[in-house]
Amino acid sequence: VQGSQFTSIDFTTVLLDRDIKISMDGKGAWRDNVFVERLWKSVKYEEVYLRAYETVSHARASIGRYLDFYNGRRPHSRLGGKTPDQTYFNQPLLAAA
């Protein structure tokens, strides 16, 4: 399972031995990582693999533009065709604040 290496005993032992807190649901499940894995898959296939960055600063700027697009202009089927920004910033609690 993709991301399962981050819940293995070998990996988590290294973190715990160094007093690094591990953010999981308490079960060490693979799904703890699934949202970040989906984001980075999109970043890799829609941005990184399509570009030949000349410098690190060029890569940072280009990936930053992609993340602005991803959050602000790219519709997401799991969000009913809305962008993450539309979904997050239009929540009733935030709108009232």
C-alpha positions as CSV (number, residue, x, y, z in Angstrom):
1,V,0.0,0.0,0.0
2,Q,1.4,3.4,-1.0
3,G,2.6,5.3,2.1
4,S,2.7,2.2,4.3
5,Q,6.5,2.5,4.8
6,F,5.7,5.5,7.0
7,T,3.8,3.3,9.4
8,S,6.3,0.4,9.6
9,I,7.9,-0.5,12.9
10,D,11.4,0.3,11.5
11,F,10.4,3.8,10.5
12,T,8.3,4.7,13.5
13,T,10.9,3.3,15.9
14,V,13.5,5.8,14.5
15,L,11.1,8.7,15.1
16,L,10.0,7.6,18.6
17,D,13.6,7.0,19.7
18,R,14.2,10.7,18.9
19,D,11.1,11.9,20.7
20,I,9.4,12.9,17.4
21,K,5.7,12.9,17.7
22,I,3.9,10.9,15.0
23,S,0.5,12.1,13.8
24,M,-1.7,9.2,13.1
25,D,-5.2,8.1,14.1
26,G,-3.8,5.9,16.8
27,K,-4.0,2.7,14.7
28,G,-1.0,3.4,12.4
29,A,-3.2,3.1,9.4
30,W,-2.1,3.8,5.8
31,R,-5.1,6.2,5.4
32,D,-3.4,8.7,7.7
33,N,-1.3,9.7,4.7
34,V,-3.7,9.3,1.8
35,F,-4.7,13.0,1.4
36,V,-1.1,14.2,1.2
37,E,-0.2,11.3,-1.1
38,R,-3.1,12.4,-3.5
39,L,-1.9,16.0,-3.4
40,W,1.7,15.1,-4.2
41,K,0.6,12.7,-7.0
42,S,-1.2,15.7,-8.6
43,V,1.8,18.0,-8.1
44,K,4.2,15.4,-9.7
45,Y,2.0,14.5,-12.7
46,E,0.5,17.9,-13.4
47,E,3.6,20.0,-12.7
48,V,6.9,18.5,-11.9
49,Y,7.1,15.8,-14.5
50,L,6.1,18.3,-17.2
51,R,8.8,20.8,-16.5
52,A,12.6,21.1,-16.8
53,Y,13.4,23.5,-14.0
54,E,16.6,25.5,-14.6
55,T,17.2,26.3,-11.0
56,V,15.8,25.5,-7.5
57,S,14.3,29.0,-7.3
58,H,12.6,28.4,-10.7
59,A,11.2,25.1,-9.4
60,R,9.9,26.7,-6.2
61,A,8.2,29.5,-8.1
62,S,6.7,27.2,-10.7
63,I,5.4,24.7,-8.0
64,G,4.1,27.7,-6.0
65,R,2.1,28.8,-9.1
66,Y,0.8,25.3,-9.5
67,L,-0.3,25.1,-5.9
68,D,-2.1,28.5,-6.3
69,F,-3.8,27.0,-9.4
70,Y,-4.6,23.7,-7.6
71,N,-6.2,25.4,-4.6
72,G,-7.8,28.4,-6.3
73,R,-8.8,27.5,-9.9
74,R,-8.6,23.8,-10.4
75,P,-12.0,22.1,-9.8
76,H,-12.0,18.9,-7.8
77,S,-14.5,16.2,-8.4
78,R,-14.4,15.1,-4.8
79,L,-15.5,18.7,-3.8
80,G,-18.4,18.8,-6.2
81,G,-16.5,20.7,-8.9
82,K,-15.4,23.4,-6.4
83,T,-11.8,24.4,-5.6
84,P,-10.3,23.7,-2.2
85,D,-10.3,27.5,-1.6
86,Q,-14.1,27.7,-2.4
87,T,-14.8,24.8,-0.1
88,Y,-12.6,25.9,2.8
89,F,-13.4,29.7,2.8
90,N,-17.1,29.3,2.2
91,Q,-17.8,27.2,5.3
92,P,-20.6,28.7,7.4
93,L,-18.4,29.1,10.5
94,L,-15.7,30.9,8.6
95,A,-18.2,33.1,6.7
96,A,-19.7,34.2,10.0
97,A,-16.3,35.2,11.3
